[in-house]
Amino acid sequence: MSGSPVDKSAAGVGERQYHIGVAPGEVSTVALLPGDPFRVPLVAEFLTDVKTVAHKREHMTMTGLYKGRKITATSTGMGCPSTAIAVEELIRVGVTSFIRVGSSAGLQAGVKPGDLLVSEGALRNDGTTAAYAHHGFPAVPDLAIALELAAVARELTAGTDTAVYSGINASDDAFYAETPEWIAELNRLGVLNVEMESAAIYVVARLRGVRSGMICSTSSNLFDGTSLYSGVEKALKDGWMRSIEAALEVAVRLEL
């Protein structure tokens, strides 16, 4: 008995989602997207009336109120494949704006742990977005969100030693395959930082007609050799908290 190929573009619409475990009505129209599920509670520290909606696989979802606005936070896991799934499924349950908050490695001299990095676009060095769009299709955030993230970040860090940078980032698939030669090439191109999720967020958001942006805390500097694993924990967490607060303020100011 023959059947028809499954049309995944229609799968799960109006239902509880298979991977993230969330149903329509359980989330806001705006979602903050940390990678690590253990960072979702960091978002919740800024919220009132917090509820844990679901936790399946790498995807933890919590909701709460920030200045009277309902906010959702969902972790994406590491890399573009799981991120694309989370964004697709959140769109199916009603999210229309996404702001990634997470960690990213600096690639230009002077960028230090804890500094804030606002993305103006991503170099698509991943495999997931190639399945969605032509290799020349740009991975870019919503312009208004990107500009507001930079403005709010500068407000929040005024008078501190935390710097705010805006620029092009790279989205890589393979953390341990980032060779010194690749890092030097990204630096030569003027790429500000590298992470693993934004290309999927931007491409899926554009194709589905929703909005997106990213603000990250610098975890290390791959160009000048700042340690990946030690001595930066406090600066990194301070940066996370500032990036989360900036994203929340943008969600309120832009009525996302």
C-alpha positions, 0 to 999 in steps of 0.5 A: 500500500503506497502513501504520500511523502510527509509534508513537514511544513505542516507538521505539528501546527496547532499541537503540542510540539514533539521536540520542545514539548510546548503547546499553543497558549503556553508561550509569549510572542517573544522568546529569549534563546539561551543555548544551555538549559541551565541558563533558562533559570538565569532569565527567570531571575528577572521575571515574576510569576515564573512557570516551567512549561516543559523540559524535553531533551536540551529544550527547557521552556519557562515563562514569566512577566517582565515589566508586565510583559509575558516573556518566554525563554527556551534553550536551543541546545548547541548548534544549528540543528537543534536550534532550527528545531526549537525555532520552528516549533516555537513559531508553530505555537505562536512565537513571532520574535526571537532574541538569542542570549548566550556565549560567544568567542571574540575574534578581534583584538581587545574584545575581553570576557564579559564584553557584549556582542550584538550581531549584525549578521552571521557568516553561514559556516554550518550545514543546517541552513544549507538545507533551507536556502541557497548558499548566498542567502544572507543570515541577518537579524531584524534591523530594529532589534539589532539596533535597539539591542546595541542601544540598550546594551550601551545604556546598561553598561555606561560607566562600567568597564564592559564594552559593547561591540556590534558586527558580523559573527560566524556560526560554526558547526564544529567547535573542535574543528576551528583551527588556528588558520580558520580563526586567523581567516575570520579575524582577517575578514573582520568577523567580530565573534564566533558561535554556533546558533545564530545562522539557523535562527536568522534564516528560519526566522526570515523564511517564516516571516518572524523577527530575530536578533542576538546579543552575547557575552564574550566567553573568550578571545580566540585571536589573542588566546584568552583562556576558554576554560578558566579565570573568566567565569565571573566576567562571563556570567556578568555578561550573560546577565547584562545580555539577558536584561538588554534582551528583556528591555528590547522586548518591552520597548519594541512590544515584541 
